Amino acid sequence: MYLWLLVVGSRPHKEERFLYPIYPLLLVASSLCLVEATRVLTTLTERASHRRHPPPASRSTRRARALLLSALPVGLCAALSLSRTVALHRFYAAPFLLYGRLRDHAVATRGGRPTAVCAG
């Protein structure tokens, strides 16, 4: 995975189609990081609760805190992914809009001259 990231990362122009093969590996690596981060956060919250004088929170409460702290980056990534999807749809929809208007133009000029389109 690191070799692929090095090769593709060194390219000045990255296209989406070249990134598709690595997405499953990135998901596996990020899920393993998330599991490890949750374990570390659970351990840290357990240690922090033992240092306090008030009665420590139950193990399930500490685990819930760790899961909440690890869910924040996941929510941030989900929001960024959604915004990227919306941006792709918004800024790369020109061909769909153009061909829709072209169809409307062809219907409006029925019986007239044929419409030539250069799509190259």
TASULPE-V393359 format. One record per pair of residues at least 4 apart in sequence whose ideal C-beta (glycine too) atoms are under 8 Angstrom apart, sorted by the first residue. I is the first residue (numbers start at 1). J is the second residue. Records with the same first field share a line. If there is no record, write none. Layout:
BEGIN
I->J, J
END
This chain:
BEGIN
1->5, 22, 25, 26, 29
2->6
3->7
4->8, 21, 22, 25
5->9, 22
6->10
7->11
8->14, 18, 19, 22
11->18
14->18, 19
15->19
16->20
19->23
22->26
23->27
24->28
25->29
26->30
27->31
28->32
29->33
30->34
31->35
32->36
33->37
34->38, 70, 73, 74
35->39
36->40
37->41, 70, 73
38->42, 66, 67, 70
39->43
40->44
41->45, 65, 66, 69, 70
42->46, 62, 63, 66
43->47
44->48, 66
45->49, 62, 65, 66
46->50, 59, 62
47->51
48->52
49->56, 57, 62
50->56
52->56
56->62
57->61, 62, 65
58->62
59->63
60->64
61->65
62->66
63->67
64->68
65->69
66->70
67->71
68->72
70->74
71->75
72->76
73->77
74->78
75->79
76->80
77->81
78->82
79->83
80->84
81->85
82->86
83->87
84->88
85->89
86->90
87->91
88->92
89->93
93->97
94->98
95->99
96->100
97->101
98->102
99->103
100->104
101->105
102->106, 115, 117
103->107
104->108
105->109, 115
106->110, 115
109->113, 115
END
